[in-house]
Amino acid sequence: MQISFTPQRSDAAFALSRSGDVLTINGEIFDFSDIPEGGTCPREAVGCDWLASDVVREGGVIRLTLIRPHGPDAPQQTLFPGPAMPGGGESGGAGAAGNDS
């Protein structure tokens, strides 16, 4: 799974974890395992306020963009994150979970 982040100033809580093609965001489960190769699930159909893009499967990899909330004094890695390819469990990488100040 490749997750890109769009930073957004917010004090909202944000907890993210992944297991296979399943994301858990703030305790809510989103299962993308039914998306076929070359398929797209429109953002509106997912019903997730944190999702900033459609969800696609390309080359066997689920790709999506999430809104990443951050505090008023967020570090550069949170303001300008690169894509993350979490290997499961808690998502790591630049600002993948939590709410940096």
MODELLER restraints for C-alpha pairs under 7 A, 6 or more apart:
rsr = mdl.restraints
at = mdl.atoms
rsr.add(forms.Gaussian(group=physical.xy_distance, feature=features.Distance(at['CA:1:A'], at['CA:21:A']), mean=6.82, stdev=0.5))
rsr.add(forms.Gaussian(group=physical.xy_distance, feature=features.Distance(at['CA:1:A'], at['CA:61:A']), mean=5.29, stdev=0.5))
rsr.add(forms.Gaussian(group=physical.xy_distance, feature=features.Distance(at['CA:1:A'], at['CA:62:A']), mean=4.66, stdev=0.5))
rsr.add(forms.Gaussian(group=physical.xy_distance, feature=features.Distance(at['CA:1:A'], at['CA:63:A']), mean=5.90, stdev=0.5))
rsr.add(forms.Gaussian(group=physical.xy_distance, feature=features.Distance(at['CA:1:A'], at['CA:85:A']), mean=5.58, stdev=0.5))
rsr.add(forms.Gaussian(group=physical.xy_distance, feature=features.Distance(at['CA:1:A'], at['CA:86:A']), mean=6.84, stdev=0.5))
rsr.add(forms.Gaussian(group=physical.xy_distance, feature=features.Distance(at['CA:2:A'], at['CA:61:A']), mean=6.87, stdev=0.5))
rsr.add(forms.Gaussian(group=physical.xy_distance, feature=features.Distance(at['CA:2:A'], at['CA:62:A']), mean=6.16, stdev=0.5))
rsr.add(forms.Gaussian(group=physical.xy_distance, feature=features.Distance(at['CA:2:A'], at['CA:63:A']), mean=4.78, stdev=0.5))
rsr.add(forms.Gaussian(group=physical.xy_distance, feature=features.Distance(at['CA:2:A'], at['CA:64:A']), mean=6.59, stdev=0.5))
rsr.add(forms.Gaussian(group=physical.xy_distance, feature=features.Distance(at['CA:2:A'], at['CA:83:A']), mean=6.56, stdev=0.5))
rsr.add(forms.Gaussian(group=physical.xy_distance, feature=features.Distance(at['CA:2:A'], at['CA:84:A']), mean=5.74, stdev=0.5))
rsr.add(forms.Gaussian(group=physical.xy_distance, feature=features.Distance(at['CA:2:A'], at['CA:85:A']), mean=4.61, stdev=0.5))
rsr.add(forms.Gaussian(group=physical.xy_distance, feature=features.Distance(at['CA:3:A'], at['CA:63:A']), mean=5.98, stdev=0.5))
rsr.add(forms.Gaussian(group=physical.xy_distance, feature=features.Distance(at['CA:3:A'], at['CA:64:A']), mean=5.28, stdev=0.5))
rsr.add(forms.Gaussian(group=physical.xy_distance, feature=features.Distance(at['CA:3:A'], at['CA:65:A']), mean=5.57, stdev=0.5))
rsr.add(forms.Gaussian(group=physical.xy_distance, feature=features.Distance(at['CA:3:A'], at['CA:83:A']), mean=5.54, stdev=0.5))
rsr.add(forms.Gaussian(group=physical.xy_distance, feature=features.Distance(at['CA:3:A'], at['CA:84:A']), mean=5.17, stdev=0.5))
rsr.add(forms.Gaussian(group=physical.xy_distance, feature=features.Distance(at['CA:3:A'], at['CA:85:A']), mean=6.21, stdev=0.5))
rsr.add(forms.Gaussian(group=physical.xy_distance, feature=features.Distance(at['CA:4:A'], at['CA:64:A']), mean=6.30, stdev=0.5))
rsr.add(forms.Gaussian(group=physical.xy_distance, feature=features.Distance(at['CA:4:A'], at['CA:65:A']), mean=4.49, stdev=0.5))
rsr.add(forms.Gaussian(group=physical.xy_distance, feature=features.Distance(at['CA:4:A'], at['CA:66:A']), mean=6.29, stdev=0.5))
rsr.add(forms.Gaussian(group=physical.xy_distance, feature=features.Distance(at['CA:4:A'], at['CA:82:A']), mean=6.69, stdev=0.5))
rsr.add(forms.Gaussian(group=physical.xy_distance, feature=features.Distance(at['CA:4:A'], at['CA:83:A']), mean=4.33, stdev=0.5))
rsr.add(forms.Gaussian(group=physical.xy_distance, feature=features.Distance(at['CA:4:A'], at['CA:84:A']), mean=6.30, stdev=0.5))
rsr.add(forms.Gaussian(group=physical.xy_distance, feature=features.Distance(at['CA:5:A'], at['CA:65:A']), mean=5.39, stdev=0.5))
rsr.add(forms.Gaussian(group=physical.xy_distance, feature=features.Distance(at['CA:5:A'], at['CA:66:A']), mean=4.97, stdev=0.5))
rsr.add(forms.Gaussian(group=physical.xy_distance, feature=features.Distance(at['CA:5:A'], at['CA:67:A']), mean=5.73, stdev=0.5))
rsr.add(forms.Gaussian(group=physical.xy_distance, feature=features.Distance(at['CA:5:A'], at['CA:68:A']), mean=5.76, stdev=0.5))
rsr.add(forms.Gaussian(group=physical.xy_distance, feature=features.Distance(at['CA:5:A'], at['CA:81:A']), mean=6.41, stdev=0.5))
rsr.add(forms.Gaussian(group=physical.xy_distance, feature=features.Distance(at['CA:5:A'], at['CA:83:A']), mean=6.75, stdev=0.5))
rsr.add(forms.Gaussian(group=physical.xy_distance, feature=features.Distance(at['CA:6:A'], at['CA:65:A']), mean=6.89, stdev=0.5))
rsr.add(forms.Gaussian(group=physical.xy_distance, feature=features.Distance(at['CA:6:A'], at['CA:66:A']), mean=6.11, stdev=0.5))
rsr.add(forms.Gaussian(group=physical.xy_distance, feature=features.Distance(at['CA:6:A'], at['CA:67:A']), mean=4.75, stdev=0.5))
rsr.add(forms.Gaussian(group=physical.xy_distance, feature=features.Distance(at['CA:6:A'], at['CA:68:A']), mean=5.63, stdev=0.5))
rsr.add(forms.Gaussian(group=physical.xy_distance, feature=features.Distance(at['CA:7:A'], at['CA:67:A']), mean=5.87, stdev=0.5))
rsr.add(forms.Gaussian(group=physical.xy_distance, feature=features.Distance(at['CA:7:A'], at['CA:68:A']), mean=4.61, stdev=0.5))
rsr.add(forms.Gaussian(group=physical.xy_distance, feature=features.Distance(at['CA:7:A'], at['CA:69:A']), mean=5.88, stdev=0.5))
rsr.add(forms.Gaussian(group=physical.xy_distance, feature=features.Distance(at['CA:7:A'], at['CA:70:A']), mean=6.86, stdev=0.5))
rsr.add(forms.Gaussian(group=physical.xy_distance, feature=features.Distance(at['CA:7:A'], at['CA:78:A']), mean=6.99, stdev=0.5))
rsr.add(forms.Gaussian(group=physical.xy_distance, feature=features.Distance(at['CA:7:A'], at['CA:79:A']), mean=5.78, stdev=0.5))
rsr.add(forms.Gaussian(group=physical.xy_distance, feature=features.Distance(at['CA:8:A'], at['CA:67:A']), mean=6.48, stdev=0.5))
rsr.add(forms.Gaussian(group=physical.xy_distance, feature=features.Distance(at['CA:8:A'], at['CA:68:A']), mean=5.85, stdev=0.5))
rsr.add(forms.Gaussian(group=physical.xy_distance, feature=features.Distance(at['CA:8:A'], at['CA:69:A']), mean=4.88, stdev=0.5))
rsr.add(forms.Gaussian(group=physical.xy_distance, feature=features.Distance(at['CA:8:A'], at['CA:70:A']), mean=6.22, stdev=0.5))
rsr.add(forms.Gaussian(group=physical.xy_distance, feature=features.Distance(at['CA:9:A'], at['CA:69:A']), mean=5.53, stdev=0.5))
rsr.add(forms.Gaussian(group=physical.xy_distance, feature=features.Distance(at['CA:9:A'], at['CA:70:A']), mean=5.08, stdev=0.5))
rsr.add(forms.Gaussian(group=physical.xy_distance, feature=features.Distance(at['CA:9:A'], at['CA:71:A']), mean=6.00, stdev=0.5))
rsr.add(forms.Gaussian(group=physical.xy_distance, feature=features.Distance(at['CA:9:A'], at['CA:72:A']), mean=6.83, stdev=0.5))
rsr.add(forms.Gaussian(group=physical.xy_distance, feature=features.Distance(at['CA:10:A'], at['CA:69:A']), mean=5.03, stdev=0.5))
rsr.add(forms.Gaussian(group=physical.xy_distance, feature=features.Distance(at['CA:10:A'], at['CA:70:A']), mean=5.56, stdev=0.5))
rsr.add(forms.Gaussian(group=physical.xy_distance, feature=features.Distance(at['CA:10:A'], at['CA:71:A']), mean=6.09, stdev=0.5))
rsr.add(forms.Gaussian(group=physical.xy_distance, feature=features.Distance(at['CA:11:A'], at['CA:69:A']), mean=6.85, stdev=0.5))
rsr.add(forms.Gaussian(group=physical.xy_distance, feature=features.Distance(at['CA:11:A'], at['CA:70:A']), mean=6.64, stdev=0.5))
rsr.add(forms.Gaussian(group=physical.xy_distance, feature=features.Distance(at['CA:11:A'], at['CA:71:A']), mean=5.96, stdev=0.5))
rsr.add(forms.Gaussian(group=physical.xy_distance, feature=features.Distance(at['CA:12:A'], at['CA:69:A']), mean=6.62, stdev=0.5))
rsr.add(forms.Gaussian(group=physical.xy_distance, feature=features.Distance(at['CA:13:A'], at['CA:98:A']), mean=6.68, stdev=0.5))
rsr.add(forms.Gaussian(group=physical.xy_distance, feature=features.Distance(at['CA:13:A'], at['CA:99:A']), mean=6.29, stdev=0.5))
rsr.add(forms.Gaussian(group=physical.xy_distance, feature=features.Distance(at['CA:14:A'], at['CA:25:A']), mean=6.98, stdev=0.5))
rsr.add(forms.Gaussian(group=physical.xy_distance, feature=features.Distance(at['CA:14:A'], at['CA:26:A']), mean=5.93, stdev=0.5))
rsr.add(forms.Gaussian(group=physical.xy_distance, feature=features.Distance(at['CA:14:A'], at['CA:97:A']), mean=6.07, stdev=0.5))
rsr.add(forms.Gaussian(group=physical.xy_distance, feature=features.Distance(at['CA:14:A'], at['CA:98:A']), mean=5.21, stdev=0.5))
rsr.add(forms.Gaussian(group=physical.xy_distance, feature=features.Distance(at['CA:14:A'], at['CA:99:A']), mean=6.28, stdev=0.5))
rsr.add(forms.Gaussian(group=physical.xy_distance, feature=features.Distance(at['CA:15:A'], at['CA:25:A']), mean=5.58, stdev=0.5))
rsr.add(forms.Gaussian(group=physical.xy_distance, feature=features.Distance(at['CA:15:A'], at['CA:26:A']), mean=4.90, stdev=0.5))
rsr.add(forms.Gaussian(group=physical.xy_distance, feature=features.Distance(at['CA:15:A'], at['CA:97:A']), mean=5.08, stdev=0.5))
rsr.add(forms.Gaussian(group=physical.xy_distance, feature=features.Distance(at['CA:15:A'], at['CA:98:A']), mean=5.63, stdev=0.5))
rsr.add(forms.Gaussian(group=physical.xy_distance, feature=features.Distance(at['CA:16:A'], at['CA:24:A']), mean=5.71, stdev=0.5))
rsr.add(forms.Gaussian(group=physical.xy_distance, feature=features.Distance(at['CA:16:A'], at['CA:25:A']), mean=4.72, stdev=0.5))
rsr.add(forms.Gaussian(group=physical.xy_distance, feature=features.Distance(at['CA:16:A'], at['CA:26:A']), mean=6.53, stdev=0.5))
rsr.add(forms.Gaussian(group=physical.xy_distance, feature=features.Distance(at['CA:16:A'], at['CA:90:A']), mean=6.53, stdev=0.5))
rsr.add(forms.Gaussian(group=physical.xy_distance, feature=features.Distance(at['CA:16:A'], at['CA:91:A']), mean=6.17, stdev=0.5))
rsr.add(forms.Gaussian(group=physical.xy_distance, feature=features.Distance(at['CA:16:A'], at['CA:96:A']), mean=6.92, stdev=0.5))
rsr.add(forms.Gaussian(group=physical.xy_distance, feature=features.Distance(at['CA:16:A'], at['CA:97:A']), mean=5.40, stdev=0.5))
rsr.add(forms.Gaussian(group=physical.xy_distance, feature=features.Distance(at['CA:17:A'], at['CA:23:A']), mean=5.83, stdev=0.5))
rsr.add(forms.Gaussian(group=physical.xy_distance, feature=features.Distance(at['CA:17:A'], at['CA:24:A']), mean=5.21, stdev=0.5))
rsr.add(forms.Gaussian(group=physical.xy_distance, feature=features.Distance(at['CA:17:A'], at['CA:25:A']), mean=6.73, stdev=0.5))
rsr.add(forms.Gaussian(group=physical.xy_distance, feature=features.Distance(at['CA:17:A'], at['CA:89:A']), mean=5.40, stdev=0.5))
rsr.add(forms.Gaussian(group=physical.xy_distance, feature=features.Distance(at['CA:17:A'], at['CA:90:A']), mean=4.36, stdev=0.5))
rsr.add(forms.Gaussian(group=physical.xy_distance, feature=features.Distance(at['CA:17:A'], at['CA:91:A']), mean=5.19, stdev=0.5))
rsr.add(forms.Gaussian(group=physical.xy_distance, feature=features.Distance(at['CA:18:A'], at['CA:24:A']), mean=6.18, stdev=0.5))
rsr.add(forms.Gaussian(group=physical.xy_distance, feature=features.Distance(at['CA:18:A'], at['CA:88:A']), mean=4.95, stdev=0.5))
rsr.add(forms.Gaussian(group=physical.xy_distance, feature=features.Distance(at['CA:18:A'], at['CA:89:A']), mean=5.19, stdev=0.5))
rsr.add(forms.Gaussian(group=physical.xy_distance, feature=features.Distance(at['CA:18:A'], at['CA:90:A']), mean=6.35, stdev=0.5))
rsr.add(forms.Gaussian(group=physical.xy_distance, feature=features.Distance(at['CA:18:A'], at['CA:91:A']), mean=6.45, stdev=0.5))
rsr.add(forms.Gaussian(group=physical.xy_distance, feature=features.Distance(at['CA:19:A'], at['CA:88:A']), mean=4.80, stdev=0.5))
rsr.add(forms.Gaussian(group=physical.xy_distance, feature=features.Distance(at['CA:19:A'], at['CA:89:A']), mean=5.91, stdev=0.5))
rsr.add(forms.Gaussian(group=physical.xy_distance, feature=features.Distance(at['CA:20:A'], at['CA:88:A']), mean=6.51, stdev=0.5))
rsr.add(forms.Gaussian(group=physical.xy_distance, feature=features.Distance(at['CA:21:A'], at['CA:31:A']), mean=6.13, stdev=0.5))
rsr.add(forms.Gaussian(group=physical.xy_distance, feature=features.Distance(at['CA:21:A'], at['CA:32:A']), mean=5.32, stdev=0.5))
rsr.add(forms.Gaussian(group=physical.xy_distance, feature=features.Distance(at['CA:21:A'], at['CA:33:A']), mean=5.18, stdev=0.5))
rsr.add(forms.Gaussian(group=physical.xy_distance, feature=features.Distance(at['CA:22:A'], at['CA:29:A']), mean=6.90, stdev=0.5))
rsr.add(forms.Gaussian(group=physical.xy_distance, feature=features.Distance(at['CA:22:A'], at['CA:30:A']), mean=5.60, stdev=0.5))
rsr.add(forms.Gaussian(group=physical.xy_distance, feature=features.Distance(at['CA:22:A'], at['CA:31:A']), mean=4.32, stdev=0.5))
rsr.add(forms.Gaussian(group=physical.xy_distance, feature=features.Distance(at['CA:22:A'], at['CA:32:A']), mean=5.94, stdev=0.5))
rsr.add(forms.Gaussian(group=physical.xy_distance, feature=features.Distance(at['CA:23:A'], at['CA:29:A']), mean=5.87, stdev=0.5))
rsr.add(forms.Gaussian(group=physical.xy_distance, feature=features.Distance(at['CA:23:A'], at['CA:30:A']), mean=5.16, stdev=0.5))
rsr.add(forms.Gaussian(group=physical.xy_distance, feature=features.Distance(at['CA:23:A'], at['CA:31:A']), mean=6.47, stdev=0.5))
rsr.add(forms.Gaussian(group=physical.xy_distance, feature=features.Distance(at['CA:24:A'], at['CA:30:A']), mean=6.14, stdev=0.5))
rsr.add(forms.Gaussian(group=physical.xy_distance, feature=features.Distance(at['CA:35:A'], at['CA:57:A']), mean=6.57, stdev=0.5))
rsr.add(forms.Gaussian(group=physical.xy_distance, feature=features.Distance(at['CA:36:A'], at['CA:57:A']), mean=6.62, stdev=0.5))
rsr.add(forms.Gaussian(group=physical.xy_distance, feature=features.Distance(at['CA:37:A'], at['CA:57:A']), mean=5.27, stdev=0.5))
rsr.add(forms.Gaussian(group=physical.xy_distance, feature=features.Distance(at['CA:37:A'], at['CA:58:A']), mean=6.04, stdev=0.5))
rsr.add(forms.Gaussian(group=physical.xy_distance, feature=features.Distance(at['CA:37:A'], at['CA:60:A']), mean=6.08, stdev=0.5))
rsr.add(forms.Gaussian(group=physical.xy_distance, feature=features.Distance(at['CA:38:A'], at['CA:56:A']), mean=6.90, stdev=0.5))
rsr.add(forms.Gaussian(group=physical.xy_distance, feature=features.Distance(at['CA:38:A'], at['CA:57:A']), mean=5.43, stdev=0.5))
rsr.add(forms.Gaussian(group=physical.xy_distance, feature=features.Distance(at['CA:38:A'], at['CA:58:A']), mean=5.48, stdev=0.5))
rsr.add(forms.Gaussian(group=physical.xy_distance, feature=features.Distance(at['CA:39:A'], at['CA:56:A']), mean=5.73, stdev=0.5))
rsr.add(forms.Gaussian(group=physical.xy_distance, feature=features.Distance(at['CA:39:A'], at['CA:57:A']), mean=5.74, stdev=0.5))
rsr.add(forms.Gaussian(group=physical.xy_distance, feature=features.Distance(at['CA:40:A'], at['CA:54:A']), mean=6.65, stdev=0.5))
rsr.add(forms.Gaussian(group=physical.xy_distance, feature=features.Distance(at['CA:40:A'], at['CA:55:A']), mean=5.63, stdev=0.5))
rsr.add(forms.Gaussian(group=physical.xy_distance, feature=features.Distance(at['CA:40:A'], at['CA:56:A']), mean=4.40, stdev=0.5))
rsr.add(forms.Gaussian(group=physical.xy_distance, feature=features.Distance(at['CA:40:A'], at['CA:57:A']), mean=6.77, stdev=0.5))
rsr.add(forms.Gaussian(group=physical.xy_distance, feature=features.Distance(at['CA:41:A'], at['CA:54:A']), mean=5.80, stdev=0.5))
rsr.add(forms.Gaussian(group=physical.xy_distance, feature=features.Distance(at['CA:41:A'], at['CA:55:A']), mean=5.07, stdev=0.5))
rsr.add(forms.Gaussian(group=physical.xy_distance, feature=features.Distance(at['CA:41:A'], at['CA:56:A']), mean=6.34, stdev=0.5))
rsr.add(forms.Gaussian(group=physical.xy_distance, feature=features.Distance(at['CA:42:A'], at['CA:54:A']), mean=4.57, stdev=0.5))
rsr.add(forms.Gaussian(group=physical.xy_distance, feature=features.Distance(at['CA:42:A'], at['CA:55:A']), mean=6.41, stdev=0.5))
rsr.add(forms.Gaussian(group=physical.xy_distance, feature=features.Distance(at['CA:43:A'], at['CA:51:A']), mean=6.60, stdev=0.5))
rsr.add(forms.Gaussian(group=physical.xy_distance, feature=features.Distance(at['CA:43:A'], at['CA:53:A']), mean=5.58, stdev=0.5))
rsr.add(forms.Gaussian(group=physical.xy_distance, feature=features.Distance(at['CA:43:A'], at['CA:54:A']), mean=4.33, stdev=0.5))
rsr.add(forms.Gaussian(group=physical.xy_distance, feature=features.Distance(at['CA:43:A'], at['CA:55:A']), mean=6.67, stdev=0.5))
rsr.add(forms.Gaussian(group=physical.xy_distance, feature=features.Distance(at['CA:50:A'], at['CA:66:A']), mean=5.47, stdev=0.5))
rsr.add(forms.Gaussian(group=physical.xy_distance, feature=features.Distance(at['CA:50:A'], at['CA:67:A']), mean=5.05, stdev=0.5))
rsr.add(forms.Gaussian(group=physical.xy_distance, feature=features.Distance(at['CA:51:A'], at['CA:65:A']), mean=6.17, stdev=0.5))
rsr.add(forms.Gaussian(group=physical.xy_distance, feature=features.Distance(at['CA:51:A'], at['CA:66:A']), mean=4.60, stdev=0.5))
rsr.add(forms.Gaussian(group=physical.xy_distance, feature=features.Distance(at['CA:51:A'], at['CA:67:A']), mean=6.15, stdev=0.5))
rsr.add(forms.Gaussian(group=physical.xy_distance, feature=features.Distance(at['CA:52:A'], at['CA:65:A']), mean=5.30, stdev=0.5))
rsr.add(forms.Gaussian(group=physical.xy_distance, feature=features.Distance(at['CA:52:A'], at['CA:66:A']), mean=5.17, stdev=0.5))
rsr.add(forms.Gaussian(group=physical.xy_distance, feature=features.Distance(at['CA:52:A'], at['CA:67:A']), mean=5.92, stdev=0.5))
rsr.add(forms.Gaussian(group=physical.xy_distance, feature=features.Distance(at['CA:53:A'], at['CA:64:A']), mean=5.94, stdev=0.5))
rsr.add(forms.Gaussian(group=physical.xy_distance, feature=features.Distance(at['CA:53:A'], at['CA:65:A']), mean=5.33, stdev=0.5))
rsr.add(forms.Gaussian(group=physical.xy_distance, feature=features.Distance(at['CA:54:A'], at['CA:64:A']), mean=6.44, stdev=0.5))
rsr.add(forms.Gaussian(group=physical.xy_distance, feature=features.Distance(at['CA:55:A'], at['CA:62:A']), mean=6.86, stdev=0.5))
rsr.add(forms.Gaussian(group=physical.xy_distance, feature=features.Distance(at['CA:55:A'], at['CA:63:A']), mean=5.87, stdev=0.5))
rsr.add(forms.Gaussian(group=physical.xy_distance, feature=features.Distance(at['CA:55:A'], at['CA:64:A']), mean=4.97, stdev=0.5))
rsr.add(forms.Gaussian(group=physical.xy_distance, feature=features.Distance(at['CA:56:A'], at['CA:62:A']), mean=5.64, stdev=0.5))
rsr.add(forms.Gaussian(group=physical.xy_distance, feature=features.Distance(at['CA:56:A'], at['CA:63:A']), mean=5.37, stdev=0.5))
rsr.add(forms.Gaussian(group=physical.xy_distance, feature=features.Distance(at['CA:56:A'], at['CA:64:A']), mean=6.78, stdev=0.5))
rsr.add(forms.Gaussian(group=physical.xy_distance, feature=features.Distance(at['CA:57:A'], at['CA:63:A']), mean=6.15, stdev=0.5))
rsr.add(forms.Gaussian(group=physical.xy_distance, feature=features.Distance(at['CA:69:A'], at['CA:99:A']), mean=6.05, stdev=0.5))
rsr.add(forms.Gaussian(group=physical.xy_distance, feature=features.Distance(at['CA:70:A'], at['CA:99:A']), mean=5.02, stdev=0.5))
rsr.add(forms.Gaussian(group=physical.xy_distance, feature=features.Distance(at['CA:70:A'], at['CA:100:A']), mean=5.04, stdev=0.5))
rsr.add(forms.Gaussian(group=physical.xy_distance, feature=features.Distance(at['CA:70:A'], at['CA:101:A']), mean=6.01, stdev=0.5))
rsr.add(forms.Gaussian(group=physical.xy_distance, feature=features.Distance(at['CA:71:A'], at['CA:99:A']), mean=6.36, stdev=0.5))
rsr.add(forms.Gaussian(group=physical.xy_distance, feature=features.Distance(at['CA:71:A'], at['CA:100:A']), mean=5.43, stdev=0.5))
rsr.add(forms.Gaussian(group=physical.xy_distance, feature=features.Distance(at['CA:71:A'], at['CA:101:A']), mean=3.77, stdev=0.5))
rsr.add(forms.Gaussian(group=physical.xy_distance, feature=features.Distance(at['CA:72:A'], at['CA:101:A']), mean=5.60, stdev=0.5))
rsr.add(forms.Gaussian(group=physical.xy_distance, feature=features.Distance(at['CA:73:A'], at['CA:101:A']), mean=4.83, stdev=0.5))
rsr.add(forms.Gaussian(group=physical.xy_distance, feature=features.Distance(at['CA:74:A'], at['CA:100:A']), mean=5.44, stdev=0.5))
rsr.add(forms.Gaussian(group=physical.xy_distance, feature=features.Distance(at['CA:74:A'], at['CA:101:A']), mean=4.66, stdev=0.5))
rsr.add(forms.Gaussian(group=physical.xy_distance, feature=features.Distance(at['CA:77:A'], at['CA:94:A']), mean=5.58, stdev=0.5))
rsr.add(forms.Gaussian(group=physical.xy_distance, feature=features.Distance(at['CA:77:A'], at['CA:95:A']), mean=6.90, stdev=0.5))
rsr.add(forms.Gaussian(group=physical.xy_distance, feature=features.Distance(at['CA:78:A'], at['CA:94:A']), mean=5.94, stdev=0.5))
rsr.add(forms.Gaussian(group=physical.xy_distance, feature=features.Distance(at['CA:78:A'], at['CA:95:A']), mean=5.05, stdev=0.5))
rsr.add(forms.Gaussian(group=physical.xy_distance, feature=features.Distance(at['CA:81:A'], at['CA:94:A']), mean=5.54, stdev=0.5))
rsr.add(forms.Gaussian(group=physical.xy_distance, feature=features.Distance(at['CA:82:A'], at['CA:94:A']), mean=6.84, stdev=0.5))
rsr.add(forms.Gaussian(group=physical.xy_distance, feature=features.Distance(at['CA:84:A'], at['CA:93:A']), mean=5.96, stdev=0.5))
rsr.add(forms.Gaussian(group=physical.xy_distance, feature=features.Distance(at['CA:86:A'], at['CA:92:A']), mean=6.16, stdev=0.5))
rsr.add(forms.Gaussian(group=physical.xy_distance, feature=features.Distance(at['CA:91:A'], at['CA:97:A']), mean=6.70, stdev=0.5))
